[in-house]
């Protein structure tokens, strides 16, 4: 029987934050090649919805212009 050793861990690259000019390049790239991707990401970020919930939403669930706020009315089936 052979001795089973642990797998070697991959050396991970350290996190390197973007320089100030790079976020603009990233956004421009997606606007050129996948224009709706930025809209989708912003919707996820601002609504706090999970991707599956966002895919199951229908236009009738969005109520705009109610007083000072807009509403998302999600059915129990979604959340």
trRosetta pair geometry for C-beta under 8 A, 3 or more apart (Angstrom, degrees):
i j d omega theta_ij theta_ji phi_ij phi_ji
13 16 7.6 -48 146 -10 108 102
18 22 3.9 -133 -167 78 107 129
18 23 5.5 117 115 -48 151 77
18 26 7.5 -65 -120 -18 155 132
19 22 5.2 99 53 -9 69 109
20 23 7.4 -52 -168 20 35 101
21 24 6.0 -62 -170 38 49 113
21 25 6.6 47 142 -22 77 108
22 25 5.3 -55 -149 35 42 114
22 26 6.3 43 155 -22 72 101
23 26 5.6 -53 -148 34 36 113
23 27 6.3 33 156 -16 68 105
24 27 5.9 -54 -146 39 31 109
24 28 6.2 32 155 -18 65 109
25 28 5.7 -55 -144 39 29 112
25 29 6.3 36 155 -25 64 105
26 29 5.7 -53 -151 31 29 114
26 30 6.7 19 156 -10 63 105
27 30 6.1 -59 -150 41 31 104
27 31 6.2 33 153 -22 66 108
27 38 6.3 68 -145 -106 80 138
28 31 5.6 -54 -144 36 31 113
28 32 6.4 27 157 -17 64 107
29 32 6.0 -64 -155 37 28 107
29 33 6.2 -14 165 13 67 114
30 33 6.4 -72 -130 55 29 86
30 34 5.2 -48 -158 63 74 89
30 35 7.3 134 143 -96 68 27
30 37 4.9 -105 -169 73 118 123
30 38 5.2 129 114 -47 129 99
31 35 5.5 42 -155 -113 48 74
31 38 6.3 -8 -72 -5 74 143
32 35 7.6 114 -16 -68 5 82
34 37 3.9 42 123 -16 115 125
34 38 7.9 139 103 -15 83 74
35 38 7.1 -53 -173 25 40 102
35 39 7.6 31 141 -7 65 109
36 39 5.2 -55 -157 40 55 116
36 40 6.0 59 145 -26 78 102
37 40 5.6 -54 -149 35 32 113
37 41 6.4 31 154 -17 66 105
38 41 5.7 -52 -145 38 33 111
38 42 6.2 32 156 -18 65 106
39 42 5.9 -56 -147 38 28 110
39 43 6.3 31 153 -22 63 107
40 43 5.7 -55 -149 34 29 112
40 44 6.6 31 153 -18 63 104
40 54 7.6 109 -155 149 85 150
41 44 5.7 -53 -151 34 33 112
41 45 6.3 30 154 -18 66 108
42 45 5.6 -56 -146 38 32 112
42 46 6.0 14 164 -7 69 112
43 46 6.4 -62 -135 45 24 97
43 47 5.7 0 174 3 64 119
43 49 7.3 -27 143 43 86 118
43 54 6.4 112 121 -134 121 133
44 47 6.8 -72 -134 48 15 93
44 48 7.9 82 174 -84 49 9
44 49 6.3 -104 -126 66 55 78
44 50 8.0 38 -141 -133 97 16
44 51 6.8 -9 -106 -76 125 69
44 54 6.5 -60 -85 -51 79 154
45 48 7.9 6 169 -65 21 46
47 54 7.5 127 74 -90 141 103
47 72 6.5 62 -146 -29 121 159
49 53 4.4 -131 -169 89 101 120
49 54 4.7 123 117 -60 131 88
49 57 7.6 -16 -157 -42 163 130
49 72 7.8 -109 -62 156 125 166
50 53 4.8 90 55 8 77 106
50 54 7.1 -147 91 -8 38 89
51 54 5.6 -58 -147 36 33 113
51 55 6.4 33 157 -20 67 104
52 55 5.7 -54 -150 35 33 111
52 56 6.5 22 156 -12 66 110
53 56 6.0 -65 -149 41 30 105
53 57 6.8 48 151 -44 64 95
53 74 6.8 -8 -166 -135 111 145
53 78 5.2 88 -137 170 80 103
53 79 6.0 34 -116 -79 126 80
54 57 5.8 -37 -155 2 34 118
56 77 7.5 -140 167 114 142 96
56 78 4.8 179 100 -115 132 99
57 61 5.3 -119 -158 59 85 140
57 62 7.4 59 172 -42 123 97
57 72 7.5 -48 -128 -158 132 111
57 74 7.1 -65 -102 -106 89 92
57 78 7.0 63 -75 -128 62 152
58 61 5.3 105 61 -7 69 102
59 62 6.1 -61 -164 31 45 107
61 72 6.1 30 142 -165 95 67
61 73 5.1 -142 -158 68 69 70
61 74 6.0 55 -167 -87 134 49
61 75 7.4 -97 -104 -18 123 81
62 70 7.2 2 -174 170 85 111
62 71 7.5 159 -158 88 42 56
62 72 6.0 -18 -104 -107 65 68
62 73 7.9 -160 -70 23 19 75
63 66 5.5 34 129 -33 111 125
63 70 6.7 173 90 -167 57 66
63 71 4.3 -2 59 60 106 102
63 72 7.8 -167 23 -78 76 22
63 73 6.2 45 -10 -11 114 111
64 70 4.9 -13 -121 -125 56 110
65 70 6.8 22 -21 -95 34 82
66 69 6.1 -32 78 79 87 68
66 70 6.6 118 26 -117 88 32
66 71 5.4 1 29 -10 143 111
74 78 4.6 -103 -175 71 106 134
74 79 5.1 68 123 -11 138 115
75 78 5.4 101 61 2 72 98
75 79 7.9 159 84 18 40 79
76 79 7.0 -81 -142 60 33 71
